[in-house]
Amino acid sequence: MQIGLILLALAYVLSQFFRAFLAVLAGPLEAELGIAPDVLATASGLWFLSFAAMQIPVGWALDTIGPRRTSGWLLLVGGAGGSALFALAQGPLYIHAAMLLIGIGCSPVLMASFYKFAREFNPTRFATLAAVMIGVGTVGNLISSFPMAFAAETIGWRNAMWGLAFVSGMVALGCLITVRDPDKPQGEAKGSLFDLLKMPALWVIFPIMFVNYAPIAGIRGLWIGPYLSDVFAMTTAQIGVATLVMSVAMILGTLAYGPLDRILGTRKWIVFGGNLITASATLALAFWIGASQTLAIALMVGIGFFGASFPVIIAHARSFFPPHLTGRGVTLMNLFGIGGVGVMQFASGRIHTASAGSDTAVPYVAIFGFFGVALLLGLAIYARSRDSTA
Protein backbone atom coordinates (compact mmCIF):
# COMPACT_ATOMS: atom_id res chain seq x y z
CA MET A 1 0.00 0.00 0.00
CA GLN A 2 1.46 3.35 -1.05
CA ILE A 3 1.76 5.85 1.80
CA GLY A 4 0.03 8.38 -0.47
CA LEU A 5 -3.07 6.17 -0.56
CA ILE A 6 -2.97 5.98 3.23
CA LEU A 7 -2.96 9.78 3.39
CA LEU A 8 -5.83 9.92 0.89
CA ALA A 9 -7.71 7.46 3.11
CA LEU A 10 -7.15 9.77 6.09
CA ALA A 11 -8.38 12.68 3.99
CA TYR A 12 -11.49 10.68 3.14
CA VAL A 13 -12.05 9.97 6.83
CA LEU A 14 -12.23 13.75 7.26
CA SER A 15 -14.60 14.04 4.29
CA GLN A 16 -16.96 11.48 5.81
CA PHE A 17 -16.74 13.24 9.16
CA PHE A 18 -17.62 16.65 7.74
CA ARG A 19 -20.69 15.42 5.88
CA ALA A 20 -22.18 13.93 9.07
CA PHE A 21 -21.02 15.90 12.14
CA LEU A 22 -23.88 18.44 12.09
CA ALA A 23 -26.27 15.76 13.38
CA VAL A 24 -24.68 15.79 16.84
CA LEU A 25 -24.12 19.56 16.91
CA ALA A 26 -27.77 20.42 16.28
CA GLY A 27 -28.47 20.88 20.00
CA PRO A 28 -25.36 22.92 20.93
CA LEU A 29 -25.65 25.17 17.86
CA GLU A 30 -29.32 25.87 18.54
CA ALA A 31 -28.60 26.58 22.22
CA GLU A 32 -25.68 28.96 21.58
CA LEU A 33 -26.47 30.52 18.20
CA GLY A 34 -30.21 29.91 17.82
CA ILE A 35 -29.68 27.84 14.66
CA ALA A 36 -32.70 25.61 13.93
CA PRO A 37 -32.61 22.21 12.13
CA ASP A 38 -33.88 23.67 8.83
CA VAL A 39 -30.89 26.07 8.80
CA LEU A 40 -28.55 23.12 9.37
CA ALA A 41 -30.30 21.25 6.53
CA THR A 42 -29.39 24.17 4.26
CA ALA A 43 -25.81 24.15 5.56
CA SER A 44 -25.57 20.40 4.95
CA GLY A 45 -27.02 20.89 1.46
CA LEU A 46 -24.43 23.60 0.75
CA TRP A 47 -21.65 21.17 1.68
CA PHE A 48 -22.95 18.60 -0.78
CA LEU A 49 -23.68 21.11 -3.55
CA SER A 50 -20.26 22.79 -3.34
CA PHE A 51 -18.70 19.31 -3.27
CA ALA A 52 -20.74 18.34 -6.34
CA ALA A 53 -20.04 21.59 -8.23
CA MET A 54 -16.32 20.95 -7.82
CA GLN A 55 -16.46 17.53 -9.49
CA ILE A 56 -16.17 18.93 -13.04
CA PRO A 57 -13.01 20.98 -12.33
CA VAL A 58 -11.66 18.19 -10.12
CA GLY A 59 -12.11 15.68 -12.96
CA TRP A 60 -10.21 17.97 -15.33
CA ALA A 61 -7.49 18.50 -12.71
CA LEU A 62 -7.06 14.77 -12.06
CA ASP A 63 -6.61 14.07 -15.77
CA THR A 64 -4.39 17.14 -16.27
CA ILE A 65 -2.25 17.86 -13.18
CA GLY A 66 -2.78 14.65 -11.21
CA PRO A 67 -4.19 13.70 -7.79
CA ARG A 68 -1.31 15.01 -5.62
CA ARG A 69 -1.80 18.73 -6.08
CA THR A 70 -5.54 18.45 -6.69
CA SER A 71 -6.22 16.75 -3.36
CA GLY A 72 -3.55 18.48 -1.27
CA TRP A 73 -4.20 22.12 -2.07
CA LEU A 74 -7.99 21.93 -2.02
CA LEU A 75 -8.04 20.13 1.34
CA LEU A 76 -5.58 22.62 2.80
CA VAL A 77 -7.49 25.73 1.73
CA GLY A 78 -11.05 24.41 1.94
CA GLY A 79 -10.91 21.79 4.69
CA ALA A 80 -8.60 23.55 7.13
CA GLY A 81 -9.84 27.05 6.26
CA GLY A 82 -13.51 26.11 6.43
CA SER A 83 -13.06 24.38 9.80
CA ALA A 84 -11.41 27.50 11.21
CA LEU A 85 -14.28 29.66 9.93
CA PHE A 86 -16.79 27.28 11.54
CA ALA A 87 -14.95 27.62 14.86
CA LEU A 88 -15.42 31.42 14.63
CA ALA A 89 -19.14 31.20 13.75
CA GLN A 90 -21.49 33.85 15.09
CA GLY A 91 -24.60 32.92 13.13
CA PRO A 92 -26.05 31.05 10.13
CA LEU A 93 -24.00 32.98 7.54
CA TYR A 94 -20.75 31.76 9.10
CA ILE A 95 -21.99 28.17 9.20
CA HIS A 96 -23.15 28.30 5.58
CA ALA A 97 -19.87 29.80 4.33
CA ALA A 98 -17.82 27.33 6.37
CA MET A 99 -19.72 24.33 5.01
CA LEU A 100 -19.30 25.63 1.46
CA LEU A 101 -15.54 25.87 1.97
CA ILE A 102 -15.28 22.47 3.64
CA GLY A 103 -17.25 20.89 0.79
CA ILE A 104 -14.77 22.34 -1.70
CA GLY A 105 -11.87 21.05 0.39
CA CYS A 106 -13.26 17.52 0.60
CA SER A 107 -14.32 17.32 -3.06
CA PRO A 108 -11.19 15.69 -4.58
CA VAL A 109 -10.02 13.16 -1.98
CA LEU A 110 -12.14 10.09 -2.79
CA MET A 111 -11.96 10.67 -6.54
CA ALA A 112 -8.17 11.04 -6.31
CA SER A 113 -7.95 7.54 -4.86
CA PHE A 114 -10.47 6.18 -7.39
CA TYR A 115 -8.38 7.73 -10.16
CA LYS A 116 -5.30 5.93 -8.87
CA PHE A 117 -7.19 2.63 -8.55
CA ALA A 118 -8.44 2.92 -12.15
CA ARG A 119 -5.00 3.85 -13.54
CA GLU A 120 -2.70 1.65 -11.45
CA PHE A 121 -4.67 -1.54 -10.63
CA ASN A 122 -6.49 -4.35 -12.44
CA PRO A 123 -9.99 -3.14 -13.48
CA THR A 124 -11.66 -6.22 -11.97
CA ARG A 125 -10.44 -5.10 -8.53
CA PHE A 126 -11.90 -1.61 -8.78
CA ALA A 127 -15.16 -2.27 -6.87
CA THR A 128 -13.32 -4.05 -4.05
CA LEU A 129 -10.64 -1.34 -3.73
CA ALA A 130 -13.28 1.38 -3.87
CA ALA A 131 -15.33 -0.37 -1.20
CA VAL A 132 -12.29 -0.75 1.06
CA MET A 133 -11.46 2.96 0.67
CA ILE A 134 -15.05 3.97 1.43
CA GLY A 135 -15.20 1.50 4.32
CA VAL A 136 -12.04 2.94 5.85
CA GLY A 137 -13.24 6.49 5.23
CA THR A 138 -16.55 5.78 6.91
CA VAL A 139 -14.61 5.68 10.18
CA GLY A 140 -15.16 9.43 9.88
CA ASN A 141 -18.85 8.74 10.45
CA LEU A 142 -17.94 6.96 13.67
CA ILE A 143 -15.83 9.89 14.86
CA SER A 144 -18.61 12.33 13.98
CA SER A 145 -21.07 10.44 16.18
CA PHE A 146 -20.46 9.76 19.88
CA PRO A 147 -16.82 11.03 19.93
CA MET A 148 -17.87 14.39 18.45
CA ALA A 149 -20.83 14.60 20.82
CA PHE A 150 -18.46 13.87 23.72
CA ALA A 151 -15.99 16.51 22.50
CA ALA A 152 -18.76 19.09 22.16
CA GLU A 153 -19.86 18.45 25.73
CA THR A 154 -16.35 18.42 27.26
CA ILE A 155 -14.12 20.90 25.42
CA GLY A 156 -16.86 22.72 23.47
CA TRP A 157 -17.74 22.58 19.80
CA ARG A 158 -15.52 25.58 18.93
CA ASN A 159 -12.36 23.97 20.33
CA ALA A 160 -13.28 20.73 18.57
CA MET A 161 -13.48 22.62 15.26
CA TRP A 162 -10.09 24.27 15.84
CA GLY A 163 -8.66 20.79 16.36
CA LEU A 164 -10.21 19.65 13.10
CA ALA A 165 -8.73 22.63 11.28
CA PHE A 166 -5.27 21.59 12.47
CA VAL A 167 -5.75 17.93 11.55
CA SER A 168 -7.09 18.85 8.10
CA GLY A 169 -4.05 21.04 7.46
CA MET A 170 -1.62 18.30 8.47
CA VAL A 171 -3.33 15.65 6.31
CA ALA A 172 -3.39 18.06 3.35
CA LEU A 173 0.35 18.72 3.68
CA GLY A 174 0.91 14.96 3.92
CA CYS A 175 -0.97 14.46 0.63
CA LEU A 176 1.18 17.12 -1.07
CA ILE A 177 4.32 15.33 0.10
CA THR A 178 3.45 11.64 -0.36
CA VAL A 179 0.75 11.15 -3.05
CA ARG A 180 2.26 9.88 -6.30
CA ASP A 181 0.72 10.90 -9.63
CA PRO A 182 0.16 7.96 -12.04
CA ASP A 183 2.22 7.96 -15.22
CA LYS A 184 0.43 9.28 -18.28
CA PRO A 185 0.55 6.94 -21.32
CA GLN A 186 2.37 8.33 -24.34
CA GLY A 187 0.07 9.57 -27.07
CA GLU A 188 -3.02 9.31 -24.88
CA ALA A 189 -6.27 10.14 -26.68
CA LYS A 190 -7.97 13.45 -26.14
CA GLY A 191 -11.52 13.82 -24.99
CA SER A 192 -13.95 15.79 -22.89
CA LEU A 193 -16.86 15.45 -20.53
CA PHE A 194 -19.23 15.70 -23.50
CA ASP A 195 -17.88 12.40 -24.83
CA LEU A 196 -19.14 10.74 -21.65
CA LEU A 197 -22.49 12.51 -21.79
CA LYS A 198 -23.03 11.10 -25.28
CA MET A 199 -22.99 7.53 -23.90
CA PRO A 200 -26.57 6.12 -23.54
CA ALA A 201 -25.35 3.43 -21.12
CA LEU A 202 -24.59 6.08 -18.51
CA TRP A 203 -27.90 7.93 -18.68
CA VAL A 204 -29.84 5.09 -17.07
CA ILE A 205 -27.23 4.85 -14.28
CA PHE A 206 -27.22 8.59 -13.46
CA PRO A 207 -30.68 8.55 -11.78
CA ILE A 208 -29.82 5.80 -9.27
CA MET A 209 -26.53 7.59 -8.59
CA PHE A 210 -28.53 10.78 -7.92
CA VAL A 211 -30.82 9.21 -5.30
CA ASN A 212 -28.78 6.30 -3.89
CA TYR A 213 -26.74 8.18 -1.30
CA ALA A 214 -29.45 10.65 -0.24
CA PRO A 215 -31.23 8.50 2.40
CA ILE A 216 -27.95 7.56 4.11
CA ALA A 217 -26.40 11.00 3.94
CA GLY A 218 -29.64 12.79 4.75
CA ILE A 219 -30.52 10.66 7.78
CA ARG A 220 -27.05 9.96 9.17
CA GLY A 221 -25.70 13.39 8.25
CA LEU A 222 -28.51 15.40 9.85
CA TRP A 223 -32.04 14.11 10.42
CA ILE A 224 -31.23 11.26 12.82
CA GLY A 225 -30.43 13.87 15.48
CA PRO A 226 -33.54 16.09 15.30
CA TYR A 227 -35.78 13.06 14.68
CA LEU A 228 -34.65 11.09 17.73
CA SER A 229 -34.70 14.25 19.84
CA ASP A 230 -38.14 15.51 18.74
CA VAL A 231 -39.99 12.20 18.59
CA PHE A 232 -38.30 10.18 21.36
CA ALA A 233 -36.72 12.97 23.49
CA MET A 234 -33.28 11.35 23.32
CA THR A 235 -30.29 13.25 24.71
CA THR A 236 -27.20 14.34 22.74
CA ALA A 237 -25.20 11.44 24.20
CA GLN A 238 -27.93 8.91 23.28
CA ILE A 239 -28.12 10.34 19.77
CA GLY A 240 -24.34 10.00 19.56
CA VAL A 241 -24.65 6.28 20.32
CA ALA A 242 -27.42 5.87 17.72
CA THR A 243 -25.36 7.60 15.04
CA LEU A 244 -22.39 5.42 16.00
CA VAL A 245 -24.44 2.25 15.45
CA MET A 246 -25.70 3.48 12.07
CA SER A 247 -22.14 4.41 11.08
CA VAL A 248 -20.88 0.90 11.90
CA ALA A 249 -23.65 -0.51 9.71
CA MET A 250 -22.52 1.74 6.85
CA ILE A 251 -18.93 0.48 7.15
CA LEU A 252 -20.00 -3.17 7.23
CA GLY A 253 -22.37 -2.63 4.32
CA THR A 254 -19.69 -1.00 2.18
CA LEU A 255 -17.22 -3.82 2.86
CA ALA A 256 -19.91 -6.43 2.16
CA TYR A 257 -20.77 -4.89 -1.22
CA GLY A 258 -17.11 -4.70 -2.36
CA PRO A 259 -16.44 -8.27 -3.59
CA LEU A 260 -20.03 -9.17 -4.52
CA ASP A 261 -19.69 -8.32 -8.22
CA ARG A 262 -16.87 -10.86 -8.57
CA ILE A 263 -18.71 -13.46 -6.47
CA LEU A 264 -22.14 -13.12 -8.13
CA GLY A 265 -21.04 -12.04 -11.62
CA THR A 266 -23.31 -9.01 -11.75
CA ARG A 267 -23.24 -5.38 -10.72
CA LYS A 268 -26.66 -4.24 -11.85
CA TRP A 269 -28.69 -6.68 -9.76
CA ILE A 270 -26.54 -6.20 -6.66
CA VAL A 271 -27.28 -2.48 -6.86
CA PHE A 272 -30.95 -3.04 -7.65
CA GLY A 273 -31.58 -5.50 -4.82
CA GLY A 274 -29.72 -3.50 -2.19
CA ASN A 275 -31.46 -0.26 -3.04
CA LEU A 276 -34.88 -1.91 -3.12
CA ILE A 277 -34.30 -3.05 0.47
CA THR A 278 -33.10 0.45 1.37
CA ALA A 279 -36.21 2.06 -0.10
CA SER A 280 -38.42 -0.40 1.78
CA ALA A 281 -36.66 0.35 5.08
CA THR A 282 -36.93 4.11 4.51
CA LEU A 283 -40.66 3.91 3.80
CA ALA A 284 -41.12 1.62 6.81
CA LEU A 285 -39.41 4.26 8.96
CA ALA A 286 -41.93 6.82 7.71
CA PHE A 287 -44.86 4.46 8.31
CA TRP A 288 -43.83 3.48 11.87
CA ILE A 289 -42.41 6.89 12.71
CA GLY A 290 -43.17 6.85 16.43
CA ALA A 291 -43.60 3.14 17.14
CA SER A 292 -40.43 2.73 19.20
CA GLN A 293 -36.92 4.10 19.29
CA THR A 294 -35.51 0.57 19.01
CA LEU A 295 -37.41 -0.07 15.76
CA ALA A 296 -36.41 3.37 14.43
CA ILE A 297 -32.72 2.76 15.08
CA ALA A 298 -32.95 -0.78 13.65
CA LEU A 299 -34.47 0.56 10.41
CA MET A 300 -31.79 3.26 10.17
CA VAL A 301 -29.16 0.56 10.65
CA GLY A 302 -30.75 -1.34 7.74
CA ILE A 303 -30.69 1.82 5.61
CA GLY A 304 -27.02 2.31 6.45
CA PHE A 305 -26.08 -1.28 5.59
CA PHE A 306 -28.09 -1.93 2.44
CA GLY A 307 -27.78 1.61 1.09
CA ALA A 308 -23.98 1.40 0.91
CA SER A 309 -23.88 0.37 -2.78
CA PHE A 310 -22.12 3.58 -3.91
CA PRO A 311 -18.84 1.83 -4.95
CA VAL A 312 -20.68 -0.80 -7.00
CA ILE A 313 -22.62 1.89 -8.90
CA ILE A 314 -19.33 3.70 -9.62
CA ALA A 315 -17.78 0.41 -10.77
CA HIS A 316 -20.79 -0.31 -13.02
CA ALA A 317 -20.45 3.09 -14.69
CA ARG A 318 -16.63 2.91 -14.83
CA SER A 319 -16.83 -0.21 -16.99
CA PHE A 320 -18.15 2.03 -19.81
CA PHE A 321 -15.50 4.81 -19.49
CA PRO A 322 -12.69 5.18 -22.06
CA PRO A 323 -9.33 4.96 -20.17
CA HIS A 324 -8.31 8.53 -21.05
CA LEU A 325 -11.50 9.89 -19.47
CA THR A 326 -11.21 8.01 -16.17
CA GLY A 327 -10.80 11.14 -14.04
CA ARG A 328 -13.70 12.94 -15.65
CA GLY A 329 -15.81 9.77 -15.53
CA VAL A 330 -15.50 9.03 -11.82
CA THR A 331 -15.99 12.68 -10.91
CA LEU A 332 -19.04 12.92 -13.19
CA MET A 333 -20.62 10.04 -11.30
CA ASN A 334 -19.66 11.62 -8.01
CA LEU A 335 -21.28 14.87 -9.17
CA PHE A 336 -24.58 13.05 -9.58
CA GLY A 337 -24.19 11.20 -6.27
CA ILE A 338 -23.20 14.13 -4.10
CA GLY A 339 -25.27 16.66 -6.05
CA GLY A 340 -28.33 14.49 -5.49
CA VAL A 341 -27.74 14.60 -1.75
CA GLY A 342 -27.35 18.38 -1.84
CA VAL A 343 -30.58 18.90 -3.77
CA MET A 344 -32.50 16.48 -1.58
CA GLN A 345 -31.10 17.99 1.63
CA PHE A 346 -32.34 21.41 0.52
CA ALA A 347 -35.71 19.85 -0.25
CA SER A 348 -35.83 18.01 3.07
CA GLY A 349 -35.26 21.27 4.95
CA ARG A 350 -38.16 22.88 3.09
CA ILE A 351 -40.31 19.80 3.76
CA HIS A 352 -39.49 20.03 7.46
CA THR A 353 -40.49 23.70 7.57
CA ALA A 354 -43.66 23.23 5.50
CA SER A 355 -44.96 20.27 7.53
CA ALA A 356 -44.06 21.55 11.01
CA GLY A 357 -46.98 21.80 13.41
CA SER A 358 -48.33 20.49 16.68
CA ASP A 359 -47.35 16.90 15.88
CA THR A 360 -43.56 16.71 15.97
CA ALA A 361 -43.52 13.40 14.06
CA VAL A 362 -45.25 14.66 10.89
CA PRO A 363 -42.20 16.41 9.33
CA TYR A 364 -40.17 13.22 9.62
CA VAL A 365 -42.91 11.13 7.99
CA ALA A 366 -42.74 13.53 5.04
CA ILE A 367 -38.92 13.58 4.89
CA PHE A 368 -38.40 9.81 5.08
CA GLY A 369 -41.29 9.20 2.67
CA PHE A 370 -39.68 11.64 0.24
CA PHE A 371 -36.35 9.77 0.40
CA GLY A 372 -38.01 6.38 -0.09
CA VAL A 373 -40.16 7.38 -3.07
CA ALA A 374 -37.22 9.12 -4.79
CA LEU A 375 -35.16 5.94 -4.45
CA LEU A 376 -37.93 3.83 -5.99
CA LEU A 377 -38.15 6.21 -8.97
CA GLY A 378 -34.39 5.96 -9.49
CA LEU A 379 -34.62 2.17 -9.43
CA ALA A 380 -37.40 2.17 -12.04
CA ILE A 381 -35.04 3.88 -14.50
CA TYR A 382 -31.95 1.89 -13.45
CA ALA A 383 -33.81 -1.36 -14.24
CA ARG A 384 -33.27 -0.50 -17.95
CA SER A 385 -29.46 -0.39 -17.59
CA ARG A 386 -27.05 -2.82 -19.23
CA ASP A 387 -25.15 -5.05 -16.80
CA SER A 388 -21.34 -5.10 -16.98
CA THR A 389 -18.58 -6.58 -14.83
CA ALA A 390 -15.64 -5.55 -17.04
N, C-alpha and C positions, 0 to 999 in steps of 0.2 A: 504494500500500500504506500503510495507516494505521500510524503508529508504534506504536500500541497492539498491533496484530497482530504486529509485529516483537518486541515485548516478550513477548507470549504465546508466540511461537515460541521465544524464548530460555528461557522458563519450561518449555516442553515438552522442550527439549534437556536441561534438568536432570532432568525426570521420567524421560526415557529413560535417562539416566545412572544414576539411583538404582535403577532396577529391574534393572540389569545389572552394577553394579560389584563385587558380592560375588564374582563368578566369579574375578576376578584377586586378590582379597584372601584367598582361602581359605587359601593357604599362610602368609602373614604372620600372620593371625589365629590359625591353629592353632599356629604357632611361639611367639607371644607370650602368647596367652590360653588355649591348649589347646582352642580351639573347633573341633569336628569338622564335616565336611560336612553331616551330618544336622541339626545345630543351625543351620547357615546356611540349609538348606532351610526350616526353620521360620521363621527370620527373614525370608527372601524371601517365604514364604507370608503372613506377617503384614503385610508391605508391601502385597501385593496385596489381602488381605482388608480392611485398613483403608481402602485406596483404594476398594474396591468398596462397603463399607458407607457411605462418604460420598456415593455417587452419588445417593441419594434426597434427602438434604438439599441437596446441590449443585444438583440439578435444580430443587427448589423455589426456591432462592436465585437461580438464573439467571433464572427466570421472574418473580421478585418484586423482588429488589434489583439485578439486573443482574450482568454479568461482571466489572466493575471491582473492586468491593469483594470479591466472592466469591473471585476468583483472588488478588488482592493480599494480603489479610489471612491467608488460609489458607497461602499459600506462605511468608509472613513468619514466622508462628508455627510451622508444622509443618516446612517445608523447612529454614529457617535454624536453628530450635531443635533439630530432630532431628539435623541434621549436627553441631551442637556437642555434643550428648549422645553421639553416636557417637565423637567425638574423645576423649571422657573415659572411654570404655568400660573396665571392669575385668573383665568377664565376660559370659556369655550374656544375663543380664537386661538389661544396658545395651544390648546390640546389639538385642535384641527390642523394647525400648521405643523406641529410636531409629528403628528401621525402621517401627514403628507410626506415630510422629509424622511421619516423612518421607512415608509413604503418604498421610496426611491432607493434608499440605501440597501434594502433587502432584496430588491428586484433582480439582481444578477446571480445570486449565490447558488441557487439550486440549478439554474440553467447552465451555469459555468461547469458544474460537475457533470450534468447530463451531456454537455458538449464534449467533455473529455471522455466520457464513457462511449459515446457514439463514434469518436474519432480514434480512440486508442484501444478499444476492446472488441471482442467478437460480438456481432450484432445479436446473436441468440441469447447473450447474457444481459442485454440491456435492461429488460424488465426486472430481473433479479437485482442487478446493481442499483437501479433506480429505487427499487423498494427498500433495499438496505440503507441507502442514503436518506430516504424519507423517514424510515424507521428510526434511524439514529437521530435525525433532526427533530423528530417528534418528542424527543426528550425535552425540548424547549417547551412543549405543552405541559409536561410534568412540572417543570420549574415555574411556569406561569400560574400554576394552580396553588396548592397548599404552601409551597415555599415562598411564593410571592405574597400570598395572604399573610403569612407569618412575618415576612420582612416589613410589610406595610404596618402591621400592628406593633412591631418592636422598634425598628429604627425610623419608621415613617416612609411614606411612599416617595417623597422627594429625595431622600438619601438613597433609597433603592434605585431610583432613576439615575442619579449621579454615578452610582456603581456600574450600572448598565452602560452608561456613556463611556466609562473607562474601559470596560471589557470589550465593547464594540470597537473602540479605537485600536486596542491591542490585537484583536483578531484580524482587523483590516490590514494593519501593518504586517502581520504574519502572512496574510495572503499575498501581499505585494512582494514579500521576500521569497516565499517558498513555492507558490503555484507555478507550474511549468506549462507554457503554451504548447499545444500539439504542433508538430511539423505540418506545414502546408504542402500538399502534393504539387509537384511541378506541372505547370500547364493546366491547373484546375479550371473547370468550366465556370463561366460567369452566369449569374442569375439574380433574380430578385424575389421579393415577397409575392409579387403578382404571379410568378410561375407556380407558386404553391396554391394560391387562391383560384387558379384555373383547374385544379385537380378535383373532379367530382367526388372521388373517394373520401376526401377530407370533409366535404360539406355535410355529410350525414354523421360525422363524428363530432363536429363542432358543437351541436346542441347539447349532447350529453356531457361534453367537457364544460359547457357553460353552466350547467345546473348540478353536476356531480358533487362538487366540493362545497356548495352553498349550505346544505343542512349541517354538515360537520362544522364548518368555519363559523356559520351563523350562530349555532347553538353553543358550541364549545368556546368560541371566541367572544361571545357576549351574552346571549339570552339565557344561558343556564343560570347565571347569577341572579338577574332580576326575577326570573321565573320561580326559582326555588325560594327566593326571599319573599316575593309577593304572595305566592300560592300556599307555601308550606311554612313560612316564617323561619327559614333556616338562617343561622348566623353566618358571618364571613368565614369563620373557620370551618364550619360544616360544608359550606359551598366549596371551599378549597379542597376538601376531601372528595366531594362529588366530581369536581373537575379533574382531580388527580385520577380517579377511577376511569373516567371517560377517556382521558389522555392515554392511559395504559392500554385501553381497548383499541385506540387508534394505532398505537405502535404495533400491537399484536396483529391487527388486521392488515396493516401495510406489509409486515413480514410474511404473513400467510399468503397474501396475493402474489408476492414476488415470483416464486417458482411455478405457479399454477399453469402458466401458458405452456411451459415445457412438459409438465406432467400430463395435462389434459389435451394438449394439441389444439387449443383454441384461445383466442383473446376476446373475441366478440361476446361469446356466451358466458365467459367469466364475468365480464363487465356487466352484461345484461342481468344475469342472475343476482349478483351482489347488489346492484342498484335497485332492483325490484324489491329485495328484502329491505333495503334502506328506506325506500318510499313507504313501504307498508308499516315499518316501525315509526316513521315520522307521522303518518296519518293516525296511527294508534295512539301516539302521544297526544295528538290534538283531541282525539275522541275521549280518552280517559285522562283528561287534563288534571283533574284534582282527585283522582281515585286514591293514590297513595304515593308518598315520596319514594318508597322502595321501587314501585312499578315505574315511576317516572325516570329514576336513575337507571334502572335496568334497560328501559327502552333507549335512553341516550347512549348507554354502553353499546347496545346493538347497532345504533346509528354510527357510532364511532368505529366499530369493527367492520361492519359490512360496507360502509361508505368509503373505505380507504382504497378504492380501486384506481385512484389517480395515476400511479405509475403504469398500470396495464393499459389505460386509455392512451397515455403518451406513447407507450411502446407500439400499440396498434396503429396510431397515426404515423409514428416514425418509420414503420415498415414501408410507407409510400413516399418518403422524402428522398430526393436525389442527394447523394453524399455532399455535394458542394453547397447545399442549402440546409445543412443540419442545424446550424445555429439559429437561422431564421425560423426553421420548422419547429424546433422545440419551444422557442420563445413565442411563436404564434399560438401554439396550443396553450401555453401558459397564460397568454393574454386572455384567451377565452375562459380558462379556468378561474383565474384570479379576477378578471373583469366581471364574470358572472357573479362571484361572491360580492364584489363591490356594489353592483347594481341591485342585487337582492337584499343586501344589508340596508341600503338607502330605502328600498321599498318596505323592508320590515320595520324600520323606524317610523315611517309614515303610517303603516298598518297599526302599530302600537298606539300612536297618537290618535288615529281616527276611531279606534275601537275601545279606547279607555272609557271607563265608567264606574259604576258602583261595584260591579263584579270584577275583581282583579284577575280572574282566570280568562276572561273573554279575549283580551288582546293576544294571549299566548295560543289560544285555539286558532285564531286567525293566522298568526305567524307560522306555526307549525303546519297548519293545513296548506298555507301558501307554498312552503318548502316542498311538501309531499306531492302536491299536484304538479308543480313545476318539474319535479324529477320524473314523474310519470310521462309528461309531455315530451321531455328529452328522450326517454326510452322509446317512445313510439316512433320517433324519427330514426334513432340509432338502430332499431330493428332492421332497417333497410341497408345497413352498412355491409361491406364485403369483408369477410374474415381474413386475417393474415397473421402468420407467425414467423415471417421472414426476419 
